[in-house]
Each structure stands twice: as structure tokens, then as C-alpha cells.
């Protein structure tokens, strides 16, 4: 009776701890927030979610571009690059919203983040992943809030300083206030969608990084080769699932960010462009926002790929150390010359099949020789060699349609994107 009561209390405490550890997930699934991004379980919730998306990601940007083009405004209040800014943010928010809707409909948030698999991992991995979930909102706000504040400062300055030049309806103060709030809400909504998908990708990669760190410690001791292989196959399958879920988002983000950067530079460098911080500051902010989200995804993809591929070197080191130790077990004083070993093998008929059928006295006599340990280590050597060969020919990691996102790809993409971004910032705000 006492044992059953103790078990019940343990289960209740575990449930409380799980709920407290995943408070960010509870917040995202709450009634006041889930209908914006995730919850499309019913028709009216899905309709409400899509209606908000069309209002803030499509209608507001189109109307603002048509109404506030302000071709008659002075030099500092014109918006010659507004079309690129609005179209870029709307396209990325559309990709993010479709991805989130698909994730929610197919998996649900908890299953999507592999929270249903937490019982299969160690306590260290579970606690590390819980800490990442605690830090997720800070990480999310660290990118969204500065972008929003910078855009809010620009929008407020634009409406206040050019109040009589900017078109308005009826009351100038009420009209501009409503327009400014809608524009800021649209910017916040679109950037939040984009960074939210990037944050989810980071969280899914973080769990596998903790699993790989925990898996690497199996080589500190001479473990069972079969169990090592089974665990690695499970991790490799999970990485394939993550790659399959995010490959469309990562590839489309990479292509569209690069295209947006090139389009921005072509517009900025054409003859007669009005380029200064007031006209092109929002374009620079948009570019920095999109490149930051892309680099978040690429960084964690390369990080988990590096972790997964480093298992090969650990396995090779483990195999080498185990092989050396196996020969160190043989006492050098009692070692038999090679000629005597050959004759002893012939005398004892050193064959595992023959020994299985031999008498007990023969087996006892063989145990007194140094041949049996050598044979046992030879079998273990073959298993270890097979495992190392498997690791060398089955490299795990995040892939995008067959292309491994390792550090070599990351260095190339980072150099390209940062070159375009710095060039654009130099043209807009004079950053060097």
C-alpha cells in the first residue's frame, strides 16, 4: 500500500514538473495565444487565424503602400523602397504561417518538439532541454523586440514629422494614429511569425544536440556495440525527420533572402535613387531581420551536423584505445614466440566450433594459455571495426533535399549573405 502511494505521488510530481518545465509550450497553447498561430482544431479558429493573417500580412501592407506612397512628400519622407520591404516581409510571413499551420495540423506542438519522446532520454538530456525551453522566450524576444522598437521609432518619426504631407482621412491625428498602429502591428506580426519558426527549429535541434552529447559518453567505457548502433540509428532517424519537416522552409528562406538582398542592392545602386537613412532605413532593418533569421537556422543546422559527424572520430578513438588495451592485457613475459603459437594452435586445434564440442578437460587446459584472450579480443575488434565503418559511411546531420548543411556550406552562405548585408547597410546608413 505504501509503495503504491509512493508511486502515485511520484507520478503526480513528475506531471507537475513537466508542466512547469514546459510553461512556454503551455503559453503557446493557451486560449489567448494559440488561435493566432497554432490552434486550427475547429473551423472557426482556423478561419479566425487565417483572417488575421490576411489582414496583417497582406491587406495592411498593400493599402499602406498604395495610400502612403507619398510621391509629393519632401526628400526625407518619400518611400521609394517600400515595395521591396513590404513584399519581402509578407512573403516570409506567408511561408512561416503555412509552415506553422502544417506543423499544427499534422503533429501538434508537443509532438512536433518531440516532447512525447522525453521518456526515452536520460535525465540530463531532459533537464537540458527544459532549460532550453525556459530560455526560448528570451531568445525569441531578443530578436523580435529590437526590430519592433527600431521600426516603431521610424514609423512614429515619419508620421509626426510629415503629418501635413502624409495623406489622411477626416481627422489627421486619429487617422495617422490608427494607420501607425496598424503598420506597427503588421510589422510585429510578420516578423514574429518568421522568428517563431526559426525558434522552433532551434528547439528541435537543441534536443538532438543534448542527445548526441549524452550519446558520445558511451565511448568513455567499452559498451555493447549493438546498443550503440541502435541508439545511433534512432538519433539518425530523428535527424531525418527534422530535415524533412524544415527543408522547405530553410531552402525557400535561403533563396528568397538572397533574392531580396540582390533586389535591394539593384534598386539602391541605380541612377537617381534617393538613398539615406530616412528613405532606406526601413529597408536596412528588413534586410537585417531576414538575414538574422536565416543565420539562426543555418547555425543550428551546422551545429547539430558537426555534433553528429564528430561521433565518427569518437568511435575511431574508442576503437583504437580498446584495441591497444586488448594487447596490453597480454603479459609480455608470458608471451609465446610466433613459431610456438603456430604449433600450439595445431595441437589445441584452436577453433570455436571444435571447442564447443570438446570435453571439459580440454577447455580447462586451453584456459591456461594466452590464446583465448587474444581470440576474444579479435571478435570484439571485428565488431568495433564494423561500427566505425558504419559511422564513416552513414554520416548523420541536417540535410536539405540531400545536401548536408555542414560548416563548409555555412561558411560559404555566411560570407555571401554578410557581404550583401554589409554592402546594403553601407549604401543606406553608411555602415562600414
Secondary structure as GFF3:
##gff-version 3
##sequence-region A 1 432
A	DSSP	alpha_helix	2	21	.	.	.	ID=ss1
A	DSSP	alpha_helix	23	28	.	.	.	ID=ss2
A	DSSP	alpha_helix	34	37	.	.	.	ID=ss3
A	DSSP	alpha_helix	43	54	.	.	.	ID=ss4
A	DSSP	pi_helix	55	59	.	.	.	ID=ss5
A	DSSP	alpha_helix	60	67	.	.	.	ID=ss6
A	DSSP	three_ten_helix	75	77	.	.	.	ID=ss7
A	DSSP	alpha_helix	82	106	.	.	.	ID=ss8
A	DSSP	alpha_helix	109	112	.	.	.	ID=ss9
A	DSSP	three_ten_helix	115	120	.	.	.	ID=ss10
A	DSSP	alpha_helix	123	161	.	.	.	ID=ss11
A	DSSP	alpha_helix	172	216	.	.	.	ID=ss12
A	DSSP	three_ten_helix	217	220	.	.	.	ID=ss13
A	DSSP	alpha_helix	225	268	.	.	.	ID=ss14
A	DSSP	alpha_helix	277	328	.	.	.	ID=ss15
A	DSSP	alpha_helix	338	348	.	.	.	ID=ss16
A	DSSP	alpha_helix	352	356	.	.	.	ID=ss17
A	DSSP	alpha_helix	360	367	.	.	.	ID=ss18
A	DSSP	alpha_helix	371	393	.	.	.	ID=ss19
A	DSSP	beta_strand	399	400	.	.	.	ID=ss20
A	DSSP	beta_strand	403	404	.	.	.	ID=ss21
A	DSSP	alpha_helix	407	428	.	.	.	ID=ss22
###
